[in-house]
Amino acid sequence: MDFRVSGRHLSLDQNQIVDRLQGVTPRTVQVHSVIIDGTEFPIKQAFAVTSGMDLLDFTTDQARRVFVRLGFIVQRRQ
């Protein structure tokens, strides 16, 4: 899927995301998370790793929209 985040053009699919997160240890989830191949990741960590973008260059909402469009489960802790 092609998309733009903070003016940057990116192209990712589900398989690329799963592959890029293999062997990555998830940090502690504060509020927003995404389930990738059965593992819960903080949504910004997962997006930074898979997109190559710096954590400060995108918002949580931008990452959530991409993961939802790709069919991943996103969650919000209360």
C-alpha positions in Angstrom: 0.0 0.0 0.0 1.2 3.5 -0.8 0.6 6.3 1.6 2.0 9.7 2.7 3.0 10.5 6.3 4.3 13.9 7.2 5.0 14.6 3.5 7.0 11.4 3.0 5.9 8.8 0.5 6.0 5.2 1.8 5.0 1.9 0.4 4.4 -1.0 2.8 2.4 -4.2 3.0 1.5 -6.6 5.7 4.3 -9.0 4.9 7.0 -6.3 5.0 5.8 -5.1 8.4 5.8 -8.6 9.8 9.3 -9.2 8.4 10.8 -5.9 9.6 9.5 -6.5 13.2 11.0 -10.1 13.4 13.4 -10.2 16.3 12.4 -6.7 17.6 11.7 -6.6 21.3 8.6 -4.6 22.0 8.9 -1.7 24.4 6.3 -1.2 27.1 2.9 -0.1 25.7 1.7 3.2 27.3 -1.6 3.7 25.5 -1.8 2.8 21.8 -0.6 -0.6 20.4 -0.8 -2.8 17.3 -0.8 -6.5 17.2 1.8 -7.8 14.7 2.1 -11.6 14.2 0.7 -12.2 17.7 2.9 -9.7 19.4 1.8 -6.4 20.9 4.0 -3.4 20.0 3.7 0.2 21.0 2.2 1.7 17.8 4.9 4.4 17.4 7.7 1.9 17.8 6.2 -0.5 15.3 5.7 2.3 12.7 9.2 3.8 13.3 10.8 0.4 12.7 8.8 -0.6 9.7 8.8 2.9 8.0 12.3 4.0 8.9 11.0 7.3 10.2 12.0 8.9 13.4 9.5 8.7 16.2 9.2 12.5 16.3 8.4 12.8 12.6 4.9 11.3 12.7 1.9 11.2 15.1 0.2 8.3 16.8 -2.9 8.9 14.7 -1.0 8.7 11.4 0.5 5.4 12.5 -2.9 4.1 13.6 -4.5 4.9 10.2 -1.8 3.1 8.3 -2.0 0.0 10.4 -5.8 -0.1 10.3 -5.8 0.3 6.5 -3.4 -2.6 6.3 -5.7 -4.8 8.4 -3.8 -4.9 11.7 -5.5 -4.8 15.1 -4.9 -1.5 16.9 -5.8 -1.0 20.5 -6.0 1.7 23.1 -5.5 1.0 26.7 -7.7 2.8 29.2 
